[in-house]
Amino acid sequence: MEVLRKIWGYLTFRKDTGEGSFLKSMHVINKISILMFIVAMCVLIAKLSR
């Protein structure tokens, strides 16, 4: 559960002030990849549980 709490904290982290545009875009890409991974794991678990 600690891992999920850290991921949730990262996804809702709002500290984007003072950073360059490249770093902001990398944060967005990282958030999208984490969300895609979570969705893929949910789909995999749903398919394996049938």
RATADA-V138151 format. One record per residue. N is the residue number from 1. SS is DSSP state (hx for helix, st for strand, lp for the rest). OMEGA is omega in whole degrees, 0 to 359 (999 if undefined). D_FIRST is the distance of its C-alpha to the first C-alpha in Angstrom with 1 decimal. Layout:
# RATADA-V138151
N;SS;OMEGA;D_FIRST
N;SS;OMEGA;D_FIRST
This chain:
# RATADA-V138151
1;lp;179;0.0
2;hx;179;3.8
3;hx;179;5.4
4;hx;178;5.2
5;hx;178;6.3
6;hx;178;8.7
7;hx;179;10.0
8;hx;177;10.6
9;hx;178;12.3
10;hx;182;14.3
11;hx;182;15.4
12;lp;181;16.6
13;lp;187;18.2
14;lp;184;21.9
15;lp;179;23.7
16;lp;182;26.2
17;lp;176;29.4
18;lp;180;31.6
19;lp;177;30.2
20;lp;182;32.4
21;hx;179;32.3
22;hx;181;31.3
23;hx;177;28.1
24;hx;180;27.3
25;hx;177;27.8
26;hx;176;25.6
27;hx;179;22.7
28;hx;179;23.4
29;hx;178;23.6
30;hx;179;20.3
31;hx;179;18.7
32;hx;181;20.6
33;hx;177;19.7
34;hx;179;15.9
35;hx;178;16.6
36;hx;178;18.9
37;hx;180;16.5
38;hx;178;13.9
39;hx;180;17.0
40;hx;178;18.4
41;hx;178;15.5
42;hx;178;15.7
43;hx;179;19.5
44;hx;179;19.3
45;hx;179;17.2
46;hx;180;19.7
47;hx;180;22.6
48;hx;183;21.7
49;lp;179;21.1
50;lp;999;24.7
